[in-house]
Amino acid sequence: MGQPVVHFEVLGKDDGKLQDFYTRLFDWKIDATNSMGYGIVDTQADGKGIGGGVGCSPDGSSMVTFYVEVDDLSAYLKKAEGLGGKTIPPPMDIPGMVSLALLADPEGHVVGIVSSTAPPAQ
């Protein structure tokens, strides 16, 4: 059985403008009331598709990324590197949520991987 895509992300310079665009274009409900201002997307599609996020990128660049759930970040990063990809930042934990990492495929496309075995929030 393959690994599921579990999240998508649209990042850019102006999170408010992006959130407004996608809300108005696709009738999505985007909640950015969290402390990071990260817009959590509810596609309101009656259980079809996956949820995602719309927000600012740390460096102001624009990118669209999808995230695949895996059981072992390190093993998949090693596998990706063996197939010609590369790890972008090292894995990081979002306390109480997930552990995640980003990798680039052989042509430079960014793909996220997540593991729901993140350590509990402290």
N, C-alpha and C positions, 0 to 999 in steps of 0.2 A: 504494500500500500504506500502511496506517495505522501509527501508532506503537504499540508493544507496552507493556502494563503489565508492569513487571519487579520490583516490590517493593511491599509494603504495610508499614504501620507503625501500631502502637497505642501511644500515649504517655499517661502520666498521672502521678499523684503517687507511687504506690507500685509501682515496677517489679516487685518480688518478688511482690506479691499478684497483679498482672496476669499475670505469667509463670506462676504457679501455676494461676490460673484457666484460661488458655488451654491449658496442658499437660493439665490434668485434663478439661477440656471436650471437646477435640478430639483428644486423644492425640498432641499435637505434642511434638517434642523441642526444647527451647529451651536454647541454650548461652549463658550470660552470663558466661563466664570471661575475657572480654577486659578490657582496662584501663578501659573506660568502663562496664562492667556492663550493656552493651546486649545484650539477648537476641536472638540470631540464631535464627530459626525454621526448623526442618526439619519440614515438614508430614508427612513420611513417607508421601507419597501416590503412591509409585511413578512419579515423573516428571510427575504431573498437577499443575496449578496453579502458583503462584509462591511463592517464599520471602518472608520478611519479617522484621520485628523488633518486639520488645516492650520498652519501657523507660520511663525518666523523661523528661518534657518539661523543657526548660530553665527554664520559668517555672511549672511545676506544674499547667499546664492539661491538660485531657483532650482528646484528638483522635485521629481515625483518618484516615490519609492514604494515598493510593496514588501510586505514582511511575511516570511514563511515560518511556521512553528516547527521547531526541531527539539529533540530531547537532549542534545549535547552540543552546545555552541562551539567548544574547542574542536570537537571531532569534525564538525561540518566546516569550520574555517580551514582546518588542515586538509580536508577533502577538496575544498574549493581551490586552495593553493596548489594542490597536486594536479588539478585540472586546468591550471593557468590563470586562476583568479588571484586576488590578493585581499588581505584584511586591511580595512581602512583605519578605523580606530580599534583599539582593543575592546573586548567585551565590557559592558557596563551594566550595573544593576540599577533598576528603578525600584526602590524599596517597596515591598508589599505588592508589587505588580508583576514585572517580568525582568529577565536578564536579556540584553540584546546586543547585537553586533552588526556592523555593516561590512559588506564585502563588495569588491568590484569584480565583474565577470571579465573574461579575456579582452573584451572590447571597451571596458570601462563603465558599463552600466552598473549602477548601485542597487544592491539588493539587501534588504534587512533580514536577519534571522532572529527569532525570539524563542526563549524557553520560559515556560510558566513556572519553573522551579526556582524563582527568585527568592532570596532570603527574606524573612519577615521584616517589616518596618521596625525600626528601633526607637 
